């Protein structure tokens, strides 16, 4: 039996570490800050593993109880409670394990940063927020965790707050996620309206009652209630899990320190949307329209954001666009009702993506904070541990048979193929998107590997060129960079600008987490694909074992992977051997071969290809114009409106009105300016008023 006290300790241990490191930093010092937060997350990780073992190994019943009630209004309760089944337990282990390794890694990466204790407090608080999200048993607590991870990510992306680019990136992430969160809030409001409850168990048990129920949003046009609710919920997932067109914040989140890039992209914030849709599968199964919407958005994200990674030169941004693409794969799995495949890829992806991000951070340390791959090359002999772990992460990412990424990624592609056979054009589109995505993923992944670790040592040439061009300002630049990043002004940055760059392997607090993440990147798929996906033992023998994800998670879902089990699964060895014959493998191999030719054998080819395909490259470098649409476009529209307003004021008002009317206009203008105050809480208040008005309209037409 799962203990309530154990679950409370799992959640509260990281929170306690965050409070001590943040509020008592003078008392505990730098070493105390990392020890108390690491201890808190370690306790949480160990107990999460224990809970998972109770559910899987000992057959314990899922836990679903309330632990604290905030208030009760009528029949609606607001409470803190936990629903811990196999899906939740798996997420708890992934979140705490990756977070623990990121905490250890941070000791080396942030060693010289004056915000050392503040950073440990933030990442521990981030872990607490994610645990509250995944362990919740009601929508109100889910929304609390949802907003908490958004808030802490804002603090972490803008951690180096003296850098304008970091401030812009965290504000961008915050505002874009508010768009998604508004849809999410509407979805929760719809659930409350339909079920008079915010508890998962009550909502899921009564979900079939809204099947076929319609609501007239516009006179003469009726939508299914389930479709409206699910699309609103998924809009929230589009923001958190960075799906097109709400993906623009994720690449810019690279402005934060590398440890938080790994935590956001691998195990916490971006996986929240995937987890939420899988948890809400009993609702999504009521609407094929909503599932088609999910499928289309996921397929578009999987293929087209991966293409952007091909033209990136910042090592962290290549991995960031890889995250976008892999989140698209997970979303495609959700759209074809392969919920177990989606969360399984979430798990395997957490290990190898955290590995790739932390390896990129190790390269940045070894290269004295250089992130441009064009200024690297030949690092394999200088950083052997980083190289071999990066190679393992790359092989897992591209879906090489027997590596963890293969079992989850290939299952998603098989499920998409199965859906394409029975679906319309959206199913065909999704299948070809994820299939061709295998080629794109392999190409940009091995491009990164070759530019960084193989070939000519370009960092010496880059240093010589910079030395001749900027010799007179190198010290000032080094001082400025050090101040912005928070590192010592006369340390690595001075070395970078005043002497030959000599790369070096990172310290053990950096390399040990790489090794510990490389192990599951190789092995976890082989030993867990059968139990988690197909209800067999580890070697594929059918023993009628329950699905790893549990009945409560997918009870109302026609999980596609379950239907595929007998067709595609005959054990991990046979599945991997079959993978060598699948088109996915050969497309990935073609991507590897092309990257080898262009970046290893004939390094002059990329420049020629860039000239030959100048227009597509420009489109990819501009990221299809989404940044201009969301940021510059709205700003430009406001500027145009302002110019038009000034023209009217100058030529019409001043030309016609008398002094009295001018004073009236001035008064009205002052009132109007308050609407665009720039304060986020003003906008939030306006959103709440709009929500109330929208609900009033819905209720009016409904009745």
Secondary structure, 3 states (H helix, E strand, C coil): CCCHHHHHHHHHHHHHHHHHHHHCHHHHHHHHHHHHHHHHHHHHHHHHHHHHHHHHCCCCCCEEEEEEEEEEECCEEEEEEEEECHHHHHHHHHHHHHHHHHHHHHHHHCCCCCCHHHHHHHHHHHHHHHHHHHHECEHHHHHHHHHHHHHHHHHHHCCCCCCHHHHHHHHHHHHHHHHHHHHHHHHHHHHHHHHCCCEHHHHHHHHHHHCCCEEEEECCEEEEHHHHHHHHHHHHHHHHCCCCCCCHHHHHHHHCCHHHHHHHHHCCHHHHHHHHHHHCHHHHCCCHHHHHHHHHHHHHHHHHHHHHHCCCCEHHHHHHHHHHHHHHHHHHHHHCCCHHHHHHHHHHHHHHHHHHHHHHHHHHHHCCCCCEHHHCCCHHHCCHHHHHHHHHHHHHHCCCCCCHHHHHHHHHHHHHHHHHHHCCHHHHHHHHHHHHHHHHHHHHHHHHHHHHHCCCCHHHHHHHHHHHHHHHHHHHHHHHHHHHHCCCCCCHHHHHHHCCCCCCCCCHHHHHHHHHHHHHHHHHHHHHHHHHHHCECCCCCECCCCCCCCHHHHCCCCCHHHHHHHHHCCCHHHHHHHHCCCHHHHHHHHHHHHHHHHHHHCCCHHHHHHHHCHHHHHHHHCHHHHHHHHHHHHHHHHHHHHHHHHHHHHHHHHHHCCHHHHHHHHHHHHHHHHHCCCCHHHHHHHHHHHHHHHHHHHHHHHC
